[in-house]
Amino acid sequence: MIATVRTLAVVIVAALLPAMAAGQSQAPGMASNGVLTNPSGMTLYTFDKDAVDKSACSGACVGLWPPLMAGADAKPTGDWKIIGREGGAKQWTYKDKPVYTWSKDAKPGDKTGDGVNNVWHVAKP
């Protein structure tokens, strides 16, 4: 009888775990060595020409500075929020500033975009 109750408890918990995890938002980035990075460890940047919750990077800019895109089911969490982009896409912001990666960073930890044209800066927690 005790084994049956334990087995039943394990089955119930296993069934509930995916639902519990789905209800929790996970941040799209993390702090690493004093800067924000995406889940792959690539440095995130902010753009001085952006307005609060509005990206000014479009067209060719997006090719060089890919926005940190949010999935359709993404939910804001803490300082991470979501804004709309042209065409209905969604982009992550950190403390109301849209965040981007830099196409010329080759590996996690690179920060070669910091200071580009005096308007791009590493995003800091």
Secondary structure, 3 states (H helix, E strand, C coil): CHHHHHHHHHHHHHHHHHHHHHCCCCCCCEEECCEEECCCCCECEEECCCECCECCCCCHHHHHCCECEECCCCCCECCEEEEECHHHCEEEEECCEECECCCCCCCCCCCCCCCHHHCEEECCC
